[in-house]
Amino acid sequence: MSARRRRWPRRLLAVFGVAALCIAAAWAINPFDTAARDLGARLWGRLAMPVPDAGMTPTLPVGYELVVDTRAYGRRVPASGDLLVYLHDGQPRVGRVVAGPGQSVALRLGDLFVNGALQPPVEGLDLETGAGRGRELEDTPVPPGHVFVLGDARDQATDSRHHGPVPRKRWVGKVVAVRR
């Protein structure tokens, strides 16, 4: 067997090794500062995912697909009203940002108060779904580096009322489009 034939597998392994090292480096470096587990989302800044649960109904019906910009919050905090995809217990969730760092949130009889001021309801959305769980919330401060999210279907949503404000390290990105 010639020396040329014996070197070929080593070169092939070297090429695959370099490619694997580049992928691992991109995963570890995480240039867009996203909690996304998808390599495409980390490299290109877009992620397509199904609506994870009924917590945002009717805004985001189950069965629809979300397009998420994973670069949206690299250096800034989500604005009030943004639809944020975040990780909770390793699972993606979607919630509407209602308060940012340094603000306080309260729910009284289903009405939302931020820093003591009554917030107008989300335009085109009827949040009066009955007196179910989580309709009341004492004044809760939002710590630095966190946001407070609520689901549009308040009675079905598991959100910051249940697991607390969402820290930056768990933000995946901003919902920029919804596909059927």
N, C-alpha and C positions, 0 to 999 in steps of 0.2 A: 504494500500500500504506500502510495506516495505521501510525502509530507504535506503537500497541498490539500489532499483530501482530509487529512487529520485535523487541519486548522479550521476547516469550514464549520464544524459544529461549535467550536469555541467562538468564532466570530458571530455566529447566529446567537449564541447565548449572551455574548457581550452586547449585541444590539438590543435584545429583549431586556437585558438587565438595565441598560441605560434608559430605555423607554419606561420601564417600571419605576426606576429611580425618579424620573421627571414627573410621572403621575403622582408618586408619593410626596414629592416636594411640593407640587401644586396643592395637594390635599392638606399638607401640613402648614404651608405658608398662608393659604387662604387669602389671596390678595383682595377679595371683596368683603372680607369680614362678615361672612354669612354663616348661619348655623345649618345651612343646607347640607344634606349628606350626599347629594347627587353631584358627581364630578362635573357634569355639564353646567350645572348651576354655578359651581365654584369658578369655572374657567370662562364661561360666556355670559354669565349674569342673568340667565333666563331659566325658569323652571316651569314645567307644565305638570299640574297635579289635579286629581279629582277633588271636588268639594268633600272634605272629610266627614262632616256630620250635619245634622239639621239645625245647628245653633245659629246659623245666619239666614234661615228661611224667613221671608220669601226673597230676600236680596240675592242669595246664592243657593238655589235649589240643589238638593242632592242629585247627583248624576251629571251635573255640569262640570266643565273643566276650567281651572283657573290658570292664568298666565301670571307668574310671579317675577317681579324684578328684584333679584337678589342683591343688586348693587345700590338700591334706593337709600338704604340707611347706613352706608359705610361710615359716613362722618357726621350724619345728622340724626335728629330724633324724629320719629313719626309725628305728623301733625294730627290734631284732633280731627276725627272723621275718616282717617285713612283706614283701609282694610289691611290688617297686618297678619301675615302668616308667621306662626311661631311654633316652637316645639314645647310640648308638655308631656312629661313621662315618655320621651322619645317619640311621641306621635305628633304629626302636624295638626294644628288647630288654626282657625281663622276667627278674628275678632275685630270689632271696630274700636279704634283708639278713642278714648273719651277724655283722658287726662295724661299729662306728661310729668316729668320730674319736677318736684317742688309744689305740685298742686294737690288738692285734696278732693275726694269723691264721696258722695253720699247718695243713697236712694231712699226716698220717702214716698210711700204709697205709689211706687212705680215711676215717680218723677226723678230725674237725674239732676243733681246739684254738683257743680264744680266750683271750688273755692267759695261755697255758700250761695252761688248764683244759679237760679233755675236755668237749665239748658233747654233750648227748643228741641222738639222731637225731630228725628231724622226725616227729611223731606220725602214725602210719598210713602212713608212706612207707618203702619198702625201698630204701635207697641202695646196697646191695651189688649192683652191676651189672658186676662184673669189674674187672680191673686195667688199665683203659684209660688214655688220656692224662690228664694232670693229676691223678693220684691223689696225688702228693706235692707239697708246697709248703713251702719254708723259711719261717721266722718272718718275716712281712711286716707292718710297721707301717702303720696307716691314718692318713694325714695329716689335719689339721684341714679341715673342709668337705668331706670325702669319706666314702663308705661302701664296704664290701667286700661284693659280692654273689656268690652261687653259684647255679647252676641245680640243680634237683632231680634232673634226669637228668645226673649229674655227668660221665658219659663222653661225652655228646653236646653238652653246653652249652659255649658260648663266653661266659665271664664274667670276673670280676676276676682269675682265675688267668692269663688271657691278655692282657687289656688294662689291668690295674691297677685300683685303687680308682676309683669313679665320683665325679666332682666335682659339687657342688651345681648348677652351671649346666647340667648335663645331666639332672637329675632331671625327669621329666614328672609323675609322681604315683603314688598308691597304688592298687593293684587293690582295689576294694571289692565287686565282684560278677563272677560268671562266668555267661554265658548260653550255652545250647546252640545 
